[in-house]
Amino acid sequence: MRRVARREVLHELSSVDHAVYEAIARVPTPVLDRQMRRLSQAANRSVIWLGIAAGLAAFGGGAGRRAAVRGTAAIGVTSALVNIGIKSLHDRPRPDRAGLKVPIGRQVPMPASRSFPSGHSASGFAFAGAVGHELPWLALPLRFLAAAVAYSRVHTGVHYPGDAVAGSIVGASAGQAVTSLFDRTGRPGPVAAERVTRRSPR
């Protein structure tokens, strides 16, 4: 009974996932299409995140360099986890953009890899979490950008919404794991250092 119920739940969630994808595809958004296409392509191979990391390393001082290392490490771990691990376990095909009538003007090249989960979403949230831990003032802007990248993958038709949500969760978790590992083995971030200072006798 439990297996039957679980299959039914997964089937219904998949139906909702497809319905949301189709709803997004039906809404004409020519201006947004161009922006989402550019953002999605900018995130290919994590170029946008590696560019931010390079800027932090060059101009962010010691904290910026530590944040860049953490963010880059988080991307590496997350990419391996998603592309080598999770995608090999879930044989979900990519959306049928032609059949679901996704507008040509918003489309980007369809990846050959499996659809679940979204690697772009995972890398973005992993980077945002790792860098945001070291530089808290960047946490919100980077998470907003990561969310925009995740949505762009749905808007351009290469992922279902569920792929983007799952990828975001995986990335955030992996980023937190990498951050915890650095905290245990490396130098403390600014938050940890502040706590140590407060606890130390003057």
C-alpha positions, 0 to 999 in steps of 0.5 A: 500500500505504501509503495502504491501511495508513493507512486501515486504521489510522485505521479501527481507531483510530476503532473503538477511539474508538467502543468507549471512548465506548460503554463510558463511556456504559454505566457508571451514574454518577449522582453524577459525571454532575451534576458533569461536566455542571456542569463542562462547562457552566462551560467553555462560551465559556471562562468558567471560564478567563476567570474564573480569568484575571480573579482572577489579574489582580485579585489576583495582582500583576504576575506574575498580570496577565502570566499572565492576559494570556498565558492569555487570548491562548492561548485566543484563538489556540487557539479560532481555530485549532480553530474556524476552521482544524481543524474546517473540515478534518475533517467528523466528526459529533457522537456519536449519543447517543440511539443509543449510549444516553448517560444523559439525566441527564448530557447537555448541549446538543449543539453544532452544530459538528463534533466533531473536535477538542474546542474545550473541551479545546484552550482548557483546555490552552492556558490551563493551559500559558500560565499555568503557564509564568508561575506554575509553582505553578499548572501542575499544578492547571490541567492537572488541571482542563483534563483534567477539562474534557476528560473531561467533554466525553466523559462528557456525550456531546458528543465522542468520546475521540479528539476530547478527546485531539486537542484537548488536544494542539492546545491544549498546543502552541498554549499553548506557541507563545504562551508562546514568542512572549511570551518573545521579544517581552515581559518574561521570566517568573519562570523566565527571570528567575531564570535571568538572575539566576543567570547575572549576576555578583554 
